[in-house]
Amino acid sequence: MDRCHLKGEQGDRLHAVLCAAGYNIRWLLRMITKKGVPFLRRAFLRLIAAVRLIGRWLAQRRPTESSGANPAQLRLRAA
């Protein structure tokens, strides 16, 4: 890796980070093409299941309106 055209030592550091990010993206794209679409479908479905599980967990932790909390406080917590 040669010296970067970005200014100074900070530019050199930034260049190294961007090169590493580019390497990781290329690696990810190669893995996706090697494993194919079924792998992506399974990963996407697992992500959706995790989001639903977290949503249910958060819904159980929220207080209900019958708990005596102020409705304005409930709206703030929901946001």
C-alpha positions, 0 to 999 in steps of 0.5 A: 500500500503506497502513500495515499493522496489524502493529506498527512498522517490522518489521510494515511490512516483513513486510506488504510481503513477504507482499503480494509473495508473494500477488502471485506466487501469484496470478500462478502460478495465472493461469499454470496456468489459462492453460497448463492441465493438460498443462503441469503434467504435463510439469513434474511428469514433468521433476521426477521425471526430475531426482530419479531422475537425482540419485538415481543420481548419489548412488548412484554416489558412495556407497562400497560395503561392499567398500571397507573402510568400517565398516558403521556409517559406511555407515548414517550416510552413507545416512541 
